[in-house]
Amino acid sequence: MKKNLSYILIGVIAIAAIVLFIIARYGKEKEFDDRLTLNRKDKIPYGAYVAYQNLKNIFPKAQITTSRSDPGYWDEEHDKQAYIIIASQFSPDDYEMKRIVSFLEKGNDVFVSAAKVSYYVEKYLKCDILYPIGYDYLSIDDLADSMRLSIQTPFANETYLYPGKNLGYVFHKIDTATTSVLGYNDRGQPDFIHLKAGKGNLYLHLAPLAFSNYFLLHKKNIGYYRQAFSFLSPRTNKIIWDEYFIKKREKEEEPEQKGWLSVFFRYPSLKWAFLTALFTLLVYVLIEMRRKQRQIPVIKAPQNDSLDFVKTIGRLYHDKADHTNLAKKMTAYFLEYVRNRYKLTTNILDDAFIQSLHYKSGVEEEEIRKIVYFINEMNASRPAINEGQLIYFHKQLESFYKKA
């Protein structure tokens, strides 16, 4: 009976987990999915399915495609293209930003809606974005509720709002000589600007949730969408929906938990049932181990007196700032180590010695050469060794000992 007890316990736990999963999955109303993806395929509140699907209504004659290529592979041979980037973060590096500028100068448009941009974007636009303290660590639960935005056009200046999360920042400073403001938040601060670049146009918008499903389907907010994209050239013959910067952001973040365990942690009820079962099984195993296993006595590890002595002597020389003397002691220990382990003579430290030590120790020849050069320079009655040189020499020796 005792042998079968563990199997019975596991069976009961498995059945309980399945029952709780069914209750958690089908027995409760579906909870609000507040994941922020801005993915064109996601129909959840903070996905971008509506924004992507409505592009064909705004640009009925344009070809609409998607791309996961970095800006270095964008098609620059043709003009009248519009690249649309909607992501929580727009983070091109210096090279990518230069390629985007090249794409713009050939007569194409780039429309970016992102809460955070990289340093190179601000540098190119000559602007400063006002971010709150700790914005890098904010989760969607930390964001304020409700967002109100407006766009200035020659025909209208309407305000749009919704009760969802507010992920959006504002421009603290812009170059008014080259930049025009197109939109504001509820406090009249600019969050949407336009910049001319060669024959093309760059539009930067700092409230990406304005293009989420939740915002666009709330009342008449689809009007904000139409006004925002009305700035793009009506002669645009190709629309590219960018997914590169969304994927780039996902790679920078910690990957989500995958595999069969992710099913348990997706639902709170099932997660706690699984953890309770795991804890119960652990307690059972520990109790059985306690009954059968004898106590293992604690054996104190022997103390390395030689190592302690070396450390004490090293600290003594270092505290007295006698760096040259300490370097010589380290050199003597190094040469003794080479003589004992590799059976090499250390009377003359020349190229032949370096080659022999390289072959026998397997350490890179360049590393050995730097150590030998330092020793020879020190022995040639050079000025006293300073602390920085001593630290550098110590790191070289430590690297050698680890690789030898």
Residue, then its C-alpha position, 0 to 999 in steps of 0.5 A: m500500500k505504501k508503494n502505491l501511495s505516491y501514485i495515488l497521490i499523483g493521480v489525485i493531483a492530476i485529476a484536480a489540476i484538470v478540473l481546475f483548468i476546466i473551471a478556470r477556462y470555461g467556468k468564468e467570464k473571459e477576463f480583459d486581455d490587457r497585453l500590449t502587442l500592437n501586432r497587426k494580427d491581434k484582435i485583443p484591445y491593445g493589438a493593431y488589427v483594426a489599424y492594419q485592416n483599414l489601410k486599404n480604405i485609406f489607400p485603396k490604390a496602394q499595394i499593402t505589404t508587411s516587412r520584417s527587414d531592417p532599414g538597410y534592406w528597405d527598397e530604395e529604388h522606387d519612390k512614393q512608398a510609405y513605411i508605417i511603424i507602430a510599436s511601443q518602442f522605436s529604437p533604430d541604431d545609428y546605421e539604421m537611422k542613416r538608412i531611414v534618412s536615405f529612404l526618406e530623401k528618395g521621395n518616400d514617407v515614414f510614419v512612426s508611432a511609438a512611446k519611446v525612441s532611441y537617442y539617434v532619433e532625437k539626435y536626427l530630429k534635434c528634439d527632446i522627449l519628456y519621459p517620466i522618471g522610471y519610465d523604463y520599468l513601467s508596466i501596463d498596469d502602472l499606466a494612467d487610465s484614459m487618453r485624450l488626443s487632438i490633431q490639427t488639420p486645415f479642415a478640423n481640430e477635433t479631440y478624441l478620447y477613450p477610457g483605456k491605458n495612456l501610453g504616450y509622451v510629449f516633446h519637450k523641445i523641437d527644432t521649429a525651423t525644420t519641424s511642424v507640430l501636427g497633434y497635441n495631448d489633453r494638456g496642449q503639449p505636442d505629441f505628433i510632429h512632421l519633418k521634411a527630409g529631401k523629397g520625403n517626409l518623416y512623421l513621428h507620433l508618441a502615443p501608439l495606443a491611439f492606433s490600438n483596437y480599443f482606441l479606434l473602436h471607441k465611439k468615433n475615434i476612427g476619425y483620428y486614424r483617418q486624420a493621422f494618415s491623411f498627411l501621407s501623400p495620396r499618390t502613395n503606391k505602396i504601403i509597408w507595415d513594419e514588424y522589424f521594430i516590434k520583433k527587435r523589442e521582443k528580442e531585447e526583452e526577456p522571452e516569455q515562458k514557453g512549453w507546457l508549463s506556460v499553460f499552468f501559469r496563464y490562468p491564476s486558478l490553475k497556477w495556484a492549483f499547480l503550485t499547491a500540488l507541487f508543494t504537497l508532493l515536495v512535502y511528501v518526498l521530504i517526509e519520506m527522505r527524513r524517515k529513511q536517510r541518516q543525518i549527514p555530518v557537516i565537515k568543515a572545509p580545510q583552510n588554505d593557510s598558504l593562500d591566506f598568507v599570499k593574500t595578506i602579503g599582497r595587501l601589505y605591499h599594496d597598502k604601503a604603495d610599494h607597487t614596484n616591489l610587489a610587481k617584482k614579487m609577482t614576477a618572481y612567482f610567475l617565473e617560478y611557476v613557469r620553471n616548475r610546470y613547463k621546465l623552461t629556463t627563465n634566465i633570458l626572456d626573449d622571443a625563443f622563451i615566448q615561443s616555447l611558453h606559447y607551445k607548452s601552455g597553449v596561451e596566446e603568444e600576444e598575451i605572453r609577449k605583453i607579460v614578458y615586455f612588462i617584466n623586461e621594462m621593469n627590470a631595465s631600471r625604468p621609473a617606479i611602477n604606479e598603481g594602474q600599471l600594477i593592476y594591468f600586470h596583475k590582470q595579465l597574470e591572472s588571465f595567463y593562470k586561468k588559460a595555462 
